[in-house]
Amino acid sequence: ENPSFELNAALLSRAQVMVLNRLDDAALEELLSRAEAFYEEPLPLDDDARASLRAMADGDGRFALNLAEEVHALKPAEPFDTGALVAAVQRRAPLYDKGREGHYNLISALHKSIRGSDCDAALYWLARMLVGGEDPLYIARRLVRAAIEDIGLADPEAVHQALAAKEVFDFLGAPEGELALAQATIYLATAPKSNASYAAFGAAKRSARDTGSVAPPAHILNAPTKLMKELGYGSGYEYDHDAPQAFSGQDYFPEEVGRQKFYVPVERGFEREISKRLAYWHKLRDERET
């Protein structure tokens, strides 16, 4: 397991970290050869079954040796073919630790595959997580996050699809409800992508932190009391529904800040339409300021 999840930086700096990678096919074959040397006889497998045994080990040397031990103990009259091997031994459980590095690696792979518009890869990582025993509701939450972070207003339906998948899974449970997660994954992966809302809100928060003590302009302040009215609260406010095209063009930013531009829609999906609206209002604002 990755020690950085358990040890702080001070301890890690004093330790030698060894990375244990999954074994490749050649390394697994070497282990099988060592097992045969130990048993002083070949394993009862034909060539295809031998390759299948290595595939079943899925990079795990200990499991490969366990399989070799099982096969040797069975002592069949004829070497196993692939079908007989699969029927005779247990298949290795998928390598997946729901609480550790595998958990975060696979959810990252799913999210990035969706972001990269690769629905087949996204389905693969979704299946890997579900087969490995991941909580489907954890996956559903990540699908909602991907919908608002990487698709946004390029396809406003995306977040509804993700939320609907969660509701369907709650209603049906597994395994039928897993299909709803798969369908939502396909929808998100094939939807037009935009992180414009995500980027805009990040920029707005940075500006808010820098100017957090600045008051709103007086004309958009509420004036429920006589004193507030005397102080100019609400003075000069134009009710947009009474303006031509229902657009007054007033500035709603603090005077000390000035007009800012945070949201820049992309030319994909529904944001193309939003871009046209913003350009129209910008034109009206310029006309009314001149």
Secondary structure, 3 states (H helix, E strand, C coil): CCHHHCCCHHHHHCCCCCCCCCCCHHHHHHHHHHHHHHHCCCCCECHHHHHHHHHHHCCCHHHHHHHHHHHHHHCCCCCECHHHHHHHCCCCCCCCCCCCHHHHHHHHHHHHHHHCCCHHHHHHHHHHHHHCCCCHHHHHHHHHHHHHHHHHHHCCHHHHHHHHHHHHHHHHCCCCCHHHHHHHHHHHHHCCCCCHHHHHHHHHHHHHHHCCCCCCCHHHCCCCCHHHHHCCCCCCCCCHHHCHHHCCCCCCCCCCCCCCCCCCCCCCCCHHHHHHHHHHHHHHHHHHHC
